Amino acid sequence: MKTILITGASRGIGAATALLAAERGFAVAVNYNKSREDAEKVVEIIKQKGGLAKTFQADVSKEEEIVRLFGEVDAKLGNLTSLINNAGILEQQSRLENLTLQRLQRIFEANTFSAFLCCREAIKRMSPKYGGNGGTIVNVSSIASRTGAPFEYIDYAASKVAVDTLTIGLAKELADDGIRVNAVRPAFIHTDIHADGGEPNRIERIKETIPLKRGGLASEVAEAVLWLASEQSSYSTGIFIDVTGGR
């Protein structure tokens, strides 16, 4: 059985991806930071449907916790074959002139540094140089990396630009190792992240500017993530799937 680790999998896109991955036959490592109860609910649903999943607590903005997380997944679920870098944070909408260094550090540690370090640990398990058999990495970026998110989340957007660049560079770096690296760029998805940014009804406000005239579902993003994580996308690396309703 293939093992998939999904960071930030207790809610939203991460939870939807965990549920779909289990349906597709993966053993699922459900990572969470603070939302233990939500993570356990995801695992319980997977088990009720006959799947295999376990929860793993770790704050992936911290290097030592990332190293511990991967070690625990090794011990409890076996060889890692797919990594989904989904964990990330958003802070209150703000113009750049009001941003602090502390906020920038929080955003980049959670959204960018975590992806780099999780990729590092995944490579040490997937690459033939370390005894692995290849694998897949999918980074959950954002359409903000293309728009810049002015007046709202320039810091968040910049952190996702770095994730996009990581995706492109690492895909080429790991092609000979049999590890494919791709990304999904969602936007306007019905999750709690909008409330984190201070506007829970943001999608309702802007939906008329979306060509499909609606917000997206976490399950729709999960479909794109799992396609990239699976052998169905075996000839794709360094690519992006925008799940944005046409924006």
C-alpha positions as CSV (number, residue, x, y, z in Angstrom):
1,M,0.0,0.0,0.0
2,K,1.3,3.5,-0.9
3,T,1.6,6.0,1.9
4,I,0.7,9.7,1.6
5,L,1.5,12.4,4.1
6,I,-0.8,15.5,4.0
7,T,0.2,18.4,6.1
8,G,-2.6,20.5,7.6
9,A,-5.1,17.8,7.0
10,S,-7.6,18.3,9.8
11,R,-9.9,20.6,7.8
12,G,-10.6,22.2,4.5
13,I,-8.6,21.1,1.4
14,G,-6.3,18.9,3.5
15,A,-9.2,17.0,5.0
16,A,-10.9,16.6,1.7
17,T,-7.6,15.3,0.2
18,A,-7.1,12.8,3.0
19,L,-10.6,11.4,2.5
20,L,-10.1,11.1,-1.3
21,A,-6.6,9.6,-0.9
22,A,-8.0,6.9,1.3
23,E,-10.7,6.1,-1.2
24,R,-7.9,5.8,-3.9
25,G,-6.1,3.2,-1.7
26,F,-3.5,5.2,0.1
27,A,-2.5,4.8,3.7
28,V,-3.0,8.3,5.0
29,A,-0.9,10.3,7.4
30,V,-3.2,13.1,8.7
31,N,-1.0,15.8,10.0
32,Y,-2.4,18.5,12.3
33,N,-1.0,21.2,14.5
34,K,-3.8,22.2,17.0
35,S,-7.0,20.7,15.7
36,R,-6.7,17.2,17.2
37,E,-10.4,16.6,17.4
38,D,-10.9,17.5,13.7
39,A,-8.0,15.3,12.6
40,E,-9.4,12.4,14.6
41,K,-12.7,12.8,12.9
42,V,-11.1,12.6,9.5
43,V,-9.3,9.4,10.5
44,E,-12.5,7.9,11.9
45,I,-14.3,8.5,8.7
46,I,-11.5,6.8,6.7
47,K,-11.5,3.8,9.1
48,Q,-15.3,3.5,8.9
49,K,-14.9,3.1,5.1
50,G,-12.3,0.4,5.5
51,G,-9.2,2.6,4.9
52,L,-6.0,3.0,6.8
53,A,-5.1,6.4,8.4
54,K,-3.4,7.8,11.5
55,T,-3.1,11.2,13.0
56,F,0.3,12.9,13.5
57,Q,0.7,16.1,15.5
58,A,3.4,18.5,14.3
59,D,3.8,22.2,13.8
60,V,5.4,22.2,10.3
61,S,6.7,25.7,10.7
62,K,9.3,24.3,13.0
63,E,12.2,22.2,11.6
64,E,12.6,19.9,14.6
65,E,8.9,19.0,14.5
66,I,9.1,18.3,10.7
67,V,11.9,15.8,11.3
68,R,10.0,14.2,14.1
69,L,6.8,14.0,12.0
70,F,8.5,12.2,9.1
71,G,10.2,9.7,11.5
72,E,6.8,8.9,13.1
73,V,5.2,8.3,9.7
74,D,8.1,6.0,8.8
75,A,7.5,4.0,12.0
76,K,3.7,3.8,11.9
77,L,2.8,3.7,8.1
78,G,6.0,2.7,6.3
79,N,7.7,4.0,3.2
80,L,6.4,7.4,2.1
81,T,5.4,7.6,-1.6
82,S,3.5,10.9,-1.7
83,L,3.8,14.2,0.1
84,I,1.1,16.9,0.0
85,N,2.4,20.3,1.2
86,N,-1.0,21.7,2.2
87,A,-0.4,23.4,5.6
88,G,-0.5,27.1,5.5
89,I,-1.8,30.2,7.3
90,L,-3.4,33.5,6.4
91,E,-3.6,36.6,8.6
92,Q,-5.9,39.6,8.7
93,Q,-6.3,41.5,5.5
94,S,-3.8,44.4,5.4
95,R,-1.9,46.8,3.2
96,L,1.8,46.2,3.1
97,E,2.6,49.5,5.0
98,N,1.0,47.9,8.1
99,L,2.9,44.6,8.0
100,T,5.4,43.7,10.7
101,L,8.5,41.6,10.5
102,Q,6.9,39.2,13.0
103,R,3.9,38.7,10.8
104,L,6.1,38.1,7.7
105,Q,8.2,35.6,9.7
106,R,5.0,33.7,10.7
107,I,3.7,33.6,7.1
108,F,6.9,32.5,5.5
109,E,7.7,29.9,8.2
110,A,4.3,28.3,7.9
111,N,3.7,28.6,4.1
112,T,7.2,28.5,2.5
113,F,9.9,27.2,4.8
114,S,7.6,24.3,5.8
115,A,7.3,23.2,2.2
116,F,11.0,23.4,1.6
117,L,11.8,21.4,4.7
118,C,9.1,18.8,4.1
119,C,10.3,18.3,0.6
120,R,13.8,17.8,2.0
121,E,12.6,15.0,4.3
122,A,10.5,13.4,1.6
123,I,13.5,13.3,-0.8
124,K,15.4,11.4,1.9
125,R,12.7,8.7,1.7
126,M,11.8,8.6,-1.9
127,S,15.0,9.1,-3.8
128,P,16.9,5.9,-4.9
129,K,20.0,7.6,-3.5
130,Y,18.6,6.9,-0.1
131,G,17.0,3.6,-0.9
132,G,13.7,4.9,-2.1
133,N,11.6,4.0,-5.2
134,G,10.6,7.4,-6.3
135,G,7.3,9.2,-5.5
136,T,5.3,12.3,-5.9
137,I,5.2,15.7,-4.2
138,V,2.3,18.1,-4.6
139,N,2.5,21.6,-3.3
140,V,-0.8,23.5,-2.6
141,S,-0.1,27.0,-3.7
142,S,-2.6,29.7,-4.5
143,I,-3.8,31.9,-7.4
144,A,-2.5,34.7,-5.2
145,S,0.9,33.9,-6.5
146,R,-0.2,35.3,-9.9
147,T,-2.4,38.1,-8.7
148,G,-0.3,39.5,-5.8
149,A,-3.4,39.8,-3.6
150,P,-3.1,43.6,-3.3
151,F,-4.8,45.4,-0.4
152,E,-5.4,42.0,1.3
153,Y,-2.6,39.5,1.5
154,I,0.6,40.5,-0.3
155,D,2.7,38.6,2.2
156,Y,0.6,35.4,1.7
157,A,0.9,35.9,-2.1
158,A,4.7,36.3,-1.9
159,S,5.0,33.2,0.2
160,K,3.1,31.2,-2.5
161,V,5.3,32.6,-5.3
162,A,8.2,31.0,-3.5
163,V,6.3,27.7,-3.4
164,D,5.7,28.0,-7.2
165,T,9.4,28.5,-7.8
166,L,10.2,25.6,-5.5
167,T,7.9,23.4,-7.6
168,I,9.5,24.4,-10.9
169,G,13.1,24.0,-9.7
170,L,12.6,20.9,-7.6
171,A,10.8,19.1,-10.4
172,K,13.8,19.5,-12.6
173,E,16.2,18.6,-9.8
174,L,14.4,15.4,-9.0
175,A,13.4,14.1,-12.4
176,D,16.3,11.6,-12.5
177,D,15.3,10.4,-9.1
178,G,11.8,9.3,-10.2
179,I,10.2,12.0,-8.0
180,R,7.6,14.2,-9.7
181,V,6.8,17.6,-8.2
182,N,3.7,19.5,-9.2
183,A,1.4,22.1,-7.7
184,V,-2.3,23.0,-7.4
185,R,-3.3,26.7,-7.2
186,P,-6.8,27.0,-5.7
187,A,-8.8,30.2,-5.1
188,F,-12.2,31.2,-3.8
189,I,-12.6,27.8,-2.1
190,H,-15.2,27.4,0.7
191,T,-13.0,26.8,3.7
192,D,-12.3,28.5,7.0
193,I,-9.3,30.3,5.7
194,H,-11.4,33.3,4.7
195,A,-12.5,33.8,8.3
196,D,-8.8,33.6,9.3
197,G,-8.3,36.6,7.0
198,G,-11.1,38.5,8.7
199,E,-13.8,38.2,6.0
200,P,-15.7,34.9,6.3
201,N,-18.1,36.0,3.5
202,R,-15.4,37.0,1.0
203,I,-16.5,34.6,-1.7
204,E,-20.0,35.9,-1.6
205,R,-18.7,39.4,-2.1
206,I,-16.6,38.6,-5.1
207,K,-18.4,35.7,-6.7
208,E,-19.7,37.8,-9.6
209,T,-16.1,38.4,-10.7
210,I,-15.5,34.7,-11.0
211,P,-16.4,33.4,-14.5
212,L,-18.2,30.3,-13.0
213,K,-20.1,32.6,-10.6
214,R,-19.5,30.5,-7.5
215,G,-16.9,29.5,-5.0
216,G,-15.2,26.1,-5.3
217,L,-15.3,23.1,-3.0
218,A,-12.4,21.5,-1.1
219,S,-13.3,18.2,-2.8
220,E,-12.8,19.8,-6.2
221,V,-9.3,20.8,-5.2
222,A,-8.6,17.4,-3.8
223,E,-9.4,15.8,-7.2
224,A,-6.6,17.8,-8.8
225,V,-4.2,17.1,-5.9
226,L,-4.8,13.3,-6.2
227,W,-4.5,13.3,-9.9
228,L,-1.0,14.8,-9.6
229,A,-0.1,12.5,-6.7
230,S,-1.1,9.4,-8.7
231,E,0.3,7.5,-11.7
232,Q,-2.5,9.0,-13.8
233,S,-0.2,12.1,-14.2
234,S,2.9,10.0,-14.8
235,Y,4.2,12.3,-17.6
236,S,3.6,15.5,-15.7
237,T,6.2,17.3,-13.6
238,G,6.7,20.9,-12.8
239,I,3.2,21.8,-13.8
240,F,0.3,23.8,-12.1
241,I,-3.4,23.1,-12.0
242,D,-5.4,26.2,-11.3
243,V,-8.7,25.4,-9.5
244,T,-10.1,28.9,-9.6
245,G,-13.5,29.0,-11.3
246,G,-11.8,30.6,-14.4
247,R,-10.0,33.5,-12.7
